[in-house]
Amino acid sequence: MNIKLIQGTGDEIESNDAGGKEESGTWLTKLQPKVEQMLERLPGQLTILERNEKSIQNPLFRFLEREVVVVSGLLDSVKADLNAVLELTKGLRKQTNVLKQQSEDLHSE
């Protein structure tokens, strides 16, 4: 019995009838179009709100400005993570524990 099957991570293993060998990474190659589609759907960059003397006095503007800055940083982080997973699926980057977990989470939706 395979240890990966015992641990519950058997989705990355497929049995090959010809030689009885197990293939790993096939699910990773199937993940590539999904990640590319996610990257296409994300906006390029958020426009930061313009500050001036009048707008700073408005509490609603200050609230929205903070939110836009935080979401812009989050968007950059998500895009960087998706690009790293995409490089992993193409074989351009070595697998780390973080990338493995992110790609497994994306694969299992």
Secondary structure by P-SEA (a helix, b strand, c coil): ccccccccccccbbbbccccccccaaaaaaaaaaaaaaaaacccccccccccccccccaaaaaaaaaaaaaaaaaaaaaaaaaaaaaaaaccccccaaaaaaaaaaaac
